[in-house]
Amino acid sequence: MPVPVFEQPKQKAKAAEKEEEKISGGAAFFAIVFVLMLSITLELALLDVNKLFNPQYLNCKTGGPVIQRIFETNADPGTCSVEHYEAARLLLHADVLVPLVLISILIIVILNMQKRSLTGRIFKVALVIFASWTSLRIVYEALAFSLKHHPLFGKYYVLLTALAACSVMIIWLQRSTQKKKKGA
């Protein structure tokens, strides 16, 4: 029985592709460093944005990098309202974080449309981790603010956010299970 000549190079090419798709330890390490450096840069940027643009910052700052809040809201014009300070900080953080998440998603979509290279996949995973962390951070800040300053609204906000997260996880897990069953 004759052996098909054209199938042998395809099989060798597929085997060579599988060997090339391995991620090196150094690349994985630097991808982790990349995510950490993005996170550190973001933290410093959020501190500076709060310092420069929060109108309550000067009233609430008494010295050094630590903000000391004064809890007497109407005692002195130099004192600050904790709720106003934290609301301004939350809005400033949202103004920075939401566009950052959208830019990360745009870069991930662009990387998906391009040729599937291992380097692109490494950056895509790093950006997915960063965008997820950034999204969780702004949701956490909003939840903490609403629970602290608006407990009646806050408990429903927390419950609705948890319900939405559970719904998304159910849909995602079900779809991934179905894809695995179709592939098997």
N, C-alpha and C positions, 0 to 999 in steps of 0.2 A: 504494500500500500504506500503510495507516494506521500511524502511529508510536504505540507504547504510551505513554500519558501517565504512568502510575504508575511506570515504570522510570526516567524521567529524574531525578526527585528523589533516588531511591536512589543513582544513579550520582554525582550531585553530592555527596550526603552522604558516600559512600565516599571521594571525592576530598578532601573537607574533612577527614575523619578522618585520612587519610594525611598531610596537611599539618600537622595538630595533633600528630602522633606524633613529631615531631623533637625531639631533646634539645638544649637550648641549651648553648652552651659554658660559660656560668656555672654551670648546674646540674651539668654533668659535673665541672667544677673543684671545686665545693663537695662533691660526692659523694666525690671523692678526698680532700679535706680532712677530710671526715667520717670516712672509714676511717682516715686517719692519726691523727686526734685520738682515735678509739677505741683504736687501737693504743698510742699514747703513754699514755693513761689506764690501759690494761691493764698496761703495763710498770711504771708507778709503783705501781699497786695490788699487783702481784706482789712488788715490792721491799718494800713496807710489810708485806704479809702475811708474807713471809719474816722480816722483822725482828721483827715482833710475836709470831709464833706458832711459829717454829722453835726448839725447845729447845736446839739446838746453836749457835745464832747468837751468843750471848754468849761461849761458849767459843772460837769461831773468830774473833771480831772483836777486832782489836788496836787499832783506831783509825781514824777517818774512815769514809767510805762504802765503802771497799774492804775486802773480807773477805780476811784473810790466813790461810791454812790452815797449821796446824802438822802436819807429817807424822809426828811421834812420837806414837803413839796411847796408849801406857801410861806415858809418862815422867812426866807431871805431871797432877794432876786438873784443872788449868786448860787443858790442851790438848784439842784436838778430834780426833775421827775424821772424816776426809774422807768416808768412805763413809756414816756416819750423818748427817752434815750434808747431803750431797747427796740422800740418800734422803728425809730430812724435807722438804727443799726441793721435791723432785719430787712428793711426796704433797700438799704444800700447794698447789703450782701446779695439780695435777690437781683438787684440791678447788675451785679457783676456775675453771679453764678448762672443765672438763666441763659444769658447770651453765650457764656462759656460752654455750657452743656449743649446748646444748639450748634455751636461751631464744632464741637467734638463729634456730634452726630453727623454733621455735614462732611467732616473729614472721613469718618467711618464709611459713609455712603460712597464717597469718591473712591476710597480704597477698595470697596466691594466691586465697583464698576470697572476698575482697572484689572490688568492681568493678575491672576492669583499667584503672587510670589510669597515666599516665606517671610521676607522682610516686611511686606505689607501686612501680613497676618499678625506678625509680632507687634507692630505699631497699632494695629486694629484692636488687639486684645488689651494692650496698655491703655488705649484711649477709652475702651469700653469700661475698664476698671475705674479709670479716672472720672469718666462721666457718671458712672453709677455712684461712686463715692460723693461726688459733688452734688448730685441730685438728692441723695440721702441726707446730706448735710443741710441743705436748705429746707427740706421737709422737716427734719428734726428741729431746726431753729424755729420754724413756724409753729410746730406742735408745742414746743417748750414755751414759747411766748404766749400762745393762746391758752395753754393750761395755767400758766402763772398769772396772767393778767385778766383773762376772760374765762373763768372756769366753766360757766354754763355752756358757752359756745365751744370751749376747748375740748370738753369730753366728747361731744358729737363729732368734732373735727378729727380727733384721734380715732374714734371708732370708724368713721367713714373712710379715713385714710387706710386703716388696717383692713377694712373690707375690700377696698379697691386693690390693695397689694395682694391680698389672698386671691381675689378674682384673677388678677394678672398671672399669678403663679399657677393657678389651676389651669388656665388656658395654655400657658407656655408648656407646662409639664405634659398636658394631654397631647398637644401637637408634637412635642419631641418624642413621646411614646409612639404615636401613630407613625411618625417618620421612621423610627427604628423598626417597627413591625413591617412596614412596606419594604424597607431595605433588606430585611432578613428573609 
